[in-house]
Amino acid sequence: METSNVFPVGDATFQAVYAEEAAMVDASELIALAMEKAQVGRSDLARLLRVPRSEITARLSGDRNITVRNLAKTLHVLGARLVLDIEVEEPVTTPSRGQLIRDAYINSGGPRTRHVHETHQNVDRIKDLVRPRP
């Protein structure tokens, strides 16, 4: 089975759903971590929040679409505070052959000497390394 059909990389709808599910898993893990640090079980947390134990189980399994308000309240009763942050993702682009050569040259540490002649030899060597083979 080809994995590109299962995980459609570059598909905006898939990426949005994946982001949502990842956030739900993160929320569940935050609750579990706070419960562990506070040494509070599911039944105790349910009593503190005045919700059924099944609600806590749903939150911990990632089945419940918990609001930010409920997540903050849950963490608060466990003696924790919700801290929100973001990571800005760079758009996925395919680098050009020239960019690959420049990146390889830069990542190699650049020229080892100040002699122009040797610098050109290094660039030519890198071009040979990244040139597609027939």
Z-matrix of the N, CA and C atoms (Angstrom, degrees):
N
C 1 1.441
C 2 1.523 1 109.05
N 3 1.303 2 116.29 1 133.20
C 4 1.455 3 121.40 2 -179.90
C 5 1.525 4 109.28 3 -82.78
N 6 1.330 5 116.37 4 126.29
C 7 1.463 6 120.00 5 -175.15
C 8 1.521 7 112.72 6 -71.22
N 9 1.324 8 118.77 7 -20.43
C 10 1.462 9 119.77 8 -179.79
C 11 1.526 10 110.95 9 -66.07
N 12 1.348 11 117.90 10 -24.19
C 13 1.460 12 120.62 11 175.82
C 14 1.525 13 111.33 12 -79.04
N 15 1.334 14 116.71 13 -31.00
C 16 1.453 15 121.26 14 -179.21
C 17 1.523 16 110.34 15 -78.93
N 18 1.316 17 117.35 16 -44.53
C 19 1.457 18 123.45 17 179.42
C 20 1.526 19 108.34 18 -117.85
N 21 1.314 20 117.04 19 88.80
C 22 1.468 21 120.08 20 -174.50
C 23 1.527 22 112.93 21 -72.65
N 24 1.325 23 115.90 22 85.59
C 25 1.455 24 121.86 23 -179.87
C 26 1.528 25 109.03 24 -60.33
N 27 1.318 26 115.48 25 132.21
C 28 1.456 27 120.34 26 179.42
C 29 1.518 28 113.59 27 92.74
N 30 1.341 29 117.99 28 -8.76
C 31 1.457 30 121.62 29 178.64
C 32 1.526 31 108.87 30 -82.78
N 33 1.331 32 117.36 31 118.69
C 34 1.460 33 122.23 32 -174.45
C 35 1.530 34 112.42 33 -62.41
N 36 1.317 35 117.74 34 -39.19
C 37 1.462 36 120.71 35 -179.96
C 38 1.516 37 110.60 36 -65.47
N 39 1.325 38 116.65 37 -45.25
C 40 1.464 39 120.74 38 177.84
C 41 1.515 40 110.70 39 -60.01
N 42 1.330 41 117.45 40 -45.06
C 43 1.456 42 121.41 41 -178.40
C 44 1.522 43 111.37 42 -62.79
N 45 1.332 44 117.75 43 -37.44
C 46 1.467 45 121.13 44 178.78
C 47 1.522 46 110.92 45 -66.62
N 48 1.327 47 117.05 46 -44.95
C 49 1.468 48 121.03 47 178.91
C 50 1.526 49 109.81 48 -64.75
N 51 1.310 50 117.02 49 -41.51
C 52 1.459 51 121.22 50 178.86
C 53 1.525 52 110.35 51 -61.45
N 54 1.330 53 117.51 52 -42.16
C 55 1.466 54 121.31 53 179.04
C 56 1.525 55 110.97 54 -61.97
N 57 1.322 56 116.69 55 -41.03
C 58 1.469 57 120.78 56 178.14
C 59 1.521 58 110.80 57 -63.33
N 60 1.321 59 116.93 58 -47.96
C 61 1.460 60 120.92 59 -178.45
C 62 1.531 61 111.30 60 -64.90
N 63 1.317 62 116.26 61 -38.38
C 64 1.461 63 119.96 62 178.48
C 65 1.528 64 110.12 63 -63.77
N 66 1.330 65 117.74 64 -38.87
C 67 1.465 66 121.32 65 177.99
C 68 1.524 67 110.56 66 -65.29
N 69 1.327 68 117.39 67 -38.17
C 70 1.469 69 120.44 68 178.67
C 71 1.527 70 110.66 69 -65.23
N 72 1.312 71 116.85 70 -41.71
C 73 1.465 72 120.91 71 177.96
C 74 1.530 73 109.49 72 -64.61
N 75 1.327 74 117.13 73 -43.41
C 76 1.466 75 120.78 74 178.44
C 77 1.522 76 110.97 75 -59.26
N 78 1.349 77 117.39 76 -43.99
C 79 1.469 78 121.22 77 179.47
C 80 1.526 79 110.14 78 -61.49
N 81 1.322 80 116.90 79 -44.15
C 82 1.467 81 121.17 80 179.09
C 83 1.519 82 111.19 81 -61.06
N 84 1.326 83 116.10 82 -41.95
C 85 1.462 84 119.98 83 -179.74
C 86 1.522 85 111.45 84 -67.58
N 87 1.330 86 117.52 85 -35.24
C 88 1.465 87 120.69 86 177.29
C 89 1.530 88 110.78 87 -63.65
N 90 1.323 89 115.57 88 -43.99
C 91 1.468 90 119.70 89 178.77
C 92 1.520 91 110.33 90 -62.55
N 93 1.322 92 116.72 91 -46.60
C 94 1.469 93 120.96 92 -179.09
C 95 1.524 94 110.68 93 -61.09
N 96 1.315 95 117.49 94 -42.09
C 97 1.464 96 121.41 95 179.68
C 98 1.530 97 110.69 96 -64.43
N 99 1.332 98 116.37 97 -44.75
C 100 1.467 99 120.34 98 179.11
C 101 1.530 100 110.61 99 -63.79
N 102 1.334 101 117.26 100 -39.35
C 103 1.473 102 120.70 101 177.31
C 104 1.528 103 110.66 102 -61.94
N 105 1.316 104 115.89 103 -43.18
C 106 1.462 105 120.65 104 -179.21
C 107 1.527 106 110.65 105 -63.53
N 108 1.336 107 116.40 106 -45.89
C 109 1.474 108 119.79 107 -179.09
C 110 1.524 109 111.75 108 -66.08
N 111 1.338 110 116.66 109 -35.33
C 112 1.462 111 120.94 110 179.73
C 113 1.524 112 111.74 111 -84.60
N 114 1.323 113 116.77 112 -6.78
C 115 1.466 114 122.98 113 -177.22
C 116 1.533 115 110.44 114 54.47
N 117 1.343 116 114.05 115 49.73
C 118 1.464 117 121.91 116 -179.72
C 119 1.525 118 107.82 117 -117.37
N 120 1.337 119 116.50 118 130.51
C 121 1.459 120 122.08 119 177.81
C 122 1.521 121 111.73 120 -87.24
N 123 1.318 122 115.64 121 174.95
C 124 1.473 123 121.44 122 -179.08
C 125 1.523 124 112.49 123 -59.93
N 126 1.310 125 116.59 124 -44.82
C 127 1.469 126 120.00 125 -178.64
C 128 1.524 127 110.91 126 -64.02
N 129 1.332 128 116.13 127 -42.33
C 130 1.466 129 120.19 128 179.01
C 131 1.524 130 111.06 129 -64.33
N 132 1.324 131 116.78 130 -42.53
C 133 1.465 132 120.30 131 179.35
C 134 1.522 133 110.10 132 -64.47
N 135 1.307 134 117.40 133 -40.74
C 136 1.470 135 120.86 134 177.92
C 137 1.530 136 110.37 135 -59.79
N 138 1.339 137 117.34 136 -42.82
C 139 1.469 138 120.46 137 177.57
C 140 1.525 139 111.38 138 -63.67
N 141 1.340 140 116.64 139 -42.95
C 142 1.465 141 120.35 140 -179.80
C 143 1.532 142 111.70 141 -61.36
N 144 1.324 143 115.76 142 -37.64
C 145 1.466 144 120.66 143 -177.72
C 146 1.530 145 112.77 144 -90.90
N 147 1.337 146 116.25 145 -9.27
C 148 1.467 147 122.07 146 -177.37
C 149 1.534 148 111.45 147 58.98
N 150 1.335 149 113.31 148 47.64
C 151 1.467 150 120.99 149 176.12
C 152 1.525 151 107.49 150 -129.64
N 153 1.339 152 117.59 151 161.08
C 154 1.468 153 119.40 152 176.33
C 155 1.532 154 110.87 153 -65.28
N 156 1.313 155 116.38 154 152.28
C 157 1.466 156 121.09 155 178.03
C 158 1.528 157 110.38 156 -59.03
N 159 1.324 158 116.67 157 -32.73
C 160 1.472 159 120.45 158 179.28
C 161 1.538 160 111.21 159 -61.88
N 162 1.331 161 117.06 160 -29.47
C 163 1.469 162 120.62 161 176.54
C 164 1.524 163 110.38 162 -65.97
N 165 1.305 164 116.62 163 -41.33
C 166 1.468 165 120.86 164 178.31
C 167 1.526 166 110.00 165 -65.07
N 168 1.336 167 116.01 166 -42.62
C 169 1.459 168 120.48 167 177.92
C 170 1.528 169 110.45 168 -60.56
N 171 1.329 170 117.31 169 -41.81
C 172 1.469 171 121.41 170 179.31
C 173 1.528 172 110.56 171 -65.20
N 174 1.322 173 117.35 172 -40.65
C 175 1.471 174 120.46 173 179.10
C 176 1.523 175 110.64 174 -64.89
N 177 1.312 176 116.07 175 -41.48
C 178 1.468 177 120.04 176 -178.41
C 179 1.523 178 112.85 177 -72.01
N 180 1.314 179 117.30 178 -26.63
C 181 1.466 180 119.84 179 -179.93
C 182 1.523 181 112.14 180 -86.21
N 183 1.333 182 116.64 181 -8.95
C 184 1.458 183 120.10 182 -178.65
C 185 1.513 184 112.66 183 83.45
N 186 1.342 185 116.46 184 8.35
C 187 1.468 186 120.62 185 -179.72
C 188 1.522 187 112.23 186 -81.33
N 189 1.308 188 117.87 187 -19.98
C 190 1.457 189 122.08 188 -176.93
C 191 1.524 190 109.47 189 -98.51
N 192 1.320 191 116.33 190 128.49
C 193 1.458 192 120.97 191 176.49
C 194 1.524 193 107.25 192 -80.99
N 195 1.308 194 115.59 193 85.05
C 196 1.453 195 122.11 194 -174.36
C 197 1.528 196 110.18 195 -76.82
N 198 1.320 197 115.85 196 136.09
C 199 1.464 198 119.84 197 178.54
C 200 1.528 199 109.27 198 -77.11
N 201 1.302 200 116.00 199 162.31
C 202 1.462 201 120.65 200 176.04
C 203 1.524 202 108.90 201 -61.05
N 204 1.305 203 117.24 202 -39.35
C 205 1.462 204 122.44 203 179.19
C 206 1.537 205 110.29 204 -59.66
N 207 1.352 206 117.22 205 -48.22
C 208 1.467 207 120.70 206 -179.93
C 209 1.525 208 111.86 207 -68.67
N 210 1.316 209 117.14 208 -34.88
C 211 1.462 210 119.94 209 177.56
C 212 1.526 211 109.72 210 -64.94
N 213 1.339 212 116.26 211 -45.65
C 214 1.464 213 120.16 212 179.34
C 215 1.527 214 110.94 213 -61.99
N 216 1.337 215 117.21 214 -42.33
C 217 1.460 216 121.22 215 179.30
C 218 1.527 217 110.89 216 -64.01
N 219 1.334 218 116.35 217 -43.63
C 220 1.464 219 121.06 218 179.29
C 221 1.522 220 110.68 219 -59.75
N 222 1.317 221 116.50 220 -47.19
C 223 1.461 222 120.21 221 -179.87
C 224 1.526 223 111.04 222 -66.52
N 225 1.329 224 116.40 223 -36.67
C 226 1.468 225 120.71 224 -179.73
C 227 1.537 226 111.36 225 -60.85
N 228 1.319 227 117.00 226 -46.12
C 229 1.471 228 118.80 227 -179.26
C 230 1.528 229 111.43 228 -67.03
N 231 1.315 230 116.33 229 -16.76
C 232 1.470 231 121.19 230 177.15
C 233 1.528 232 111.87 231 -94.27
N 234 1.337 233 116.13 232 4.70
C 235 1.462 234 120.20 233 178.63
C 236 1.506 235 113.74 234 79.93
N 237 1.328 236 116.39 235 23.48
C 238 1.464 237 121.34 236 179.64
C 239 1.529 238 108.95 237 -122.76
N 240 1.312 239 115.48 238 165.40
C 241 1.461 240 121.19 239 179.62
C 242 1.520 241 108.78 240 -127.24
N 243 1.319 242 115.75 241 134.76
C 244 1.462 243 120.91 242 177.77
C 245 1.522 244 109.38 243 -76.67
N 246 1.316 245 116.14 244 128.99
C 247 1.458 246 122.47 245 176.48
C 248 1.521 247 106.92 246 -120.21
N 249 1.321 248 116.95 247 119.39
C 250 1.466 249 120.87 248 -179.14
C 251 1.522 250 109.84 249 -96.27
N 252 1.311 251 115.84 250 146.69
C 253 1.450 252 122.46 251 179.26
C 254 1.519 253 107.59 252 -152.61
N 255 1.294 254 117.29 253 165.42
C 256 1.460 255 121.05 254 176.51
C 257 1.518 256 109.76 255 -130.45
N 258 1.302 257 114.80 256 157.14
C 259 1.457 258 123.16 257 169.97
C 260 1.515 259 106.30 258 -124.82
N 261 1.304 260 116.69 259 117.07
C 262 1.462 261 120.87 260 -179.89
C 263 1.521 262 107.74 261 -81.65
N 264 1.322 263 114.47 262 123.21
C 265 1.460 264 119.87 263 -178.43
C 266 1.520 265 109.63 264 -88.72
N 267 1.298 266 115.05 265 138.23
C 268 1.458 267 120.91 266 176.29
C 269 1.520 268 108.49 267 -77.06
N 270 1.321 269 117.67 268 141.19
C 271 1.459 270 118.61 269 177.61
C 272 1.526 271 110.52 270 -62.21
N 273 1.318 272 115.29 271 143.16
C 274 1.454 273 120.53 272 179.76
C 275 1.524 274 108.64 273 -78.24
N 276 1.317 275 115.66 274 120.21
C 277 1.458 276 120.82 275 178.52
C 278 1.524 277 108.44 276 -132.58
N 279 1.291 278 115.12 277 152.12
C 280 1.452 279 120.58 278 176.10
C 281 1.518 280 107.46 279 -94.42
N 282 1.329 281 117.28 280 117.87
C 283 1.457 282 118.86 281 -178.05
C 284 1.528 283 111.11 282 -68.24
N 285 1.312 284 114.40 283 148.48
C 286 1.463 285 119.83 284 176.99
C 287 1.521 286 109.08 285 -73.88
N 288 1.300 287 115.85 286 164.06
C 289 1.468 288 120.95 287 178.73
C 290 1.527 289 109.86 288 -59.71
N 291 1.339 290 116.00 289 -40.05
C 292 1.464 291 120.48 290 178.44
C 293 1.518 292 111.85 291 -63.23
N 294 1.343 293 116.29 292 -40.15
C 295 1.463 294 119.93 293 178.75
C 296 1.523 295 110.62 294 -65.86
N 297 1.339 296 116.82 295 -39.22
C 298 1.465 297 120.20 296 177.16
C 299 1.526 298 110.95 297 -60.50
N 300 1.322 299 115.77 298 -41.11
C 301 1.472 300 120.23 299 179.64
C 302 1.520 301 109.42 300 -65.53
N 303 1.343 302 117.02 301 -46.68
C 304 1.472 303 120.07 302 179.20
C 305 1.529 304 111.04 303 -60.39
N 306 1.341 305 116.75 304 -44.42
C 307 1.467 306 120.67 305 -179.81
C 308 1.529 307 111.03 306 -62.72
N 309 1.329 308 116.11 307 -42.73
C 310 1.462 309 119.87 308 179.54
C 311 1.525 310 109.94 309 -63.05
N 312 1.324 311 115.81 310 -40.53
C 313 1.463 312 120.27 311 179.96
C 314 1.525 313 110.59 312 -65.89
N 315 1.321 314 116.59 313 -45.38
C 316 1.471 315 120.88 314 -179.83
C 317 1.517 316 110.31 315 -64.87
N 318 1.335 317 117.20 316 -44.25
C 319 1.463 318 120.99 317 -178.69
C 320 1.522 319 113.06 318 -70.01
N 321 1.322 320 116.69 319 -17.82
C 322 1.464 321 119.42 320 178.12
C 323 1.521 322 111.19 321 -79.13
N 324 1.337 323 116.52 322 -6.65
C 325 1.462 324 119.90 323 -179.45
C 326 1.506 325 112.25 324 97.22
N 327 1.312 326 116.61 325 3.12
C 328 1.461 327 119.46 326 178.49
C 329 1.514 328 111.43 327 73.32
N 330 1.312 329 116.23 328 -167.92
C 331 1.463 330 119.47 329 -177.73
C 332 1.529 331 110.71 330 -67.58
N 333 1.310 332 115.46 331 143.51
C 334 1.466 333 121.16 332 179.21
C 335 1.529 334 110.74 333 -86.17
N 336 1.308 335 115.99 334 -6.54
C 337 1.461 336 121.14 335 -177.48
C 338 1.521 337 109.04 336 -142.52
N 339 1.293 338 116.42 337 166.31
C 340 1.463 339 120.72 338 179.89
C 341 1.530 340 111.74 339 -91.61
N 342 1.306 341 117.65 340 -1.60
C 343 1.453 342 119.57 341 -178.66
C 344 1.511 343 110.40 342 -72.80
N 345 1.317 344 116.26 343 126.83
C 346 1.455 345 121.65 344 -177.55
C 347 1.524 346 110.41 345 -61.89
N 348 1.306 347 117.38 346 -39.91
C 349 1.462 348 121.37 347 -177.98
C 350 1.532 349 110.81 348 -58.80
N 351 1.320 350 117.04 349 -45.42
C 352 1.459 351 120.05 350 -179.08
C 353 1.529 352 111.10 351 -69.15
N 354 1.331 353 117.91 352 -32.65
C 355 1.461 354 121.33 353 177.81
C 356 1.519 355 109.41 354 -60.90
N 357 1.321 356 117.42 355 -45.05
C 358 1.457 357 120.23 356 179.17
C 359 1.525 358 111.20 357 -64.25
N 360 1.314 359 116.95 358 -35.83
C 361 1.455 360 119.57 359 176.49
C 362 1.522 361 110.30 360 -63.50
N 363 1.331 362 118.46 361 -40.06
C 364 1.466 363 121.34 362 178.99
C 365 1.520 364 110.93 363 -63.86
N 366 1.329 365 118.00 364 -44.40
C 367 1.458 366 121.49 365 179.73
C 368 1.520 367 109.86 366 -63.51
N 369 1.334 368 116.71 367 -44.21
C 370 1.467 369 119.80 368 178.60
C 371 1.528 370 110.58 369 -62.01
N 372 1.324 371 118.03 370 -39.28
C 373 1.462 372 121.36 371 178.65
C 374 1.526 373 110.49 372 -63.78
N 375 1.312 374 117.37 373 -42.73
C 376 1.462 375 121.09 374 178.91
C 377 1.525 376 110.05 375 -65.09
N 378 1.323 377 116.79 376 -42.04
C 379 1.466 378 119.78 377 177.62
C 380 1.519 379 110.62 378 -59.29
N 381 1.339 380 116.53 379 -40.40
C 382 1.465 381 120.24 380 178.07
C 383 1.528 382 111.41 381 -64.12
N 384 1.331 383 116.79 382 -36.60
C 385 1.458 384 120.54 383 -178.35
C 386 1.525 385 112.56 384 -69.87
N 387 1.346 386 117.05 385 -34.30
C 388 1.463 387 119.34 386 -176.48
C 389 1.520 388 113.41 387 -98.34
N 390 1.332 389 116.90 388 -5.43
C 391 1.460 390 120.53 389 179.47
C 392 1.514 391 109.17 390 -67.59
N 393 1.352 392 117.77 391 131.25
C 394 1.475 393 119.55 392 179.23
C 395 1.518 394 111.27 393 -60.16
N 396 1.277 395 116.09 394 138.76
C 397 1.469 396 121.60 395 179.40
C 398 1.521 397 108.66 396 -88.58
N 399 1.339 398 116.47 397 140.75
C 400 1.475 399 119.26 398 -179.90
C 401 1.512 400 112.26 399 -70.04
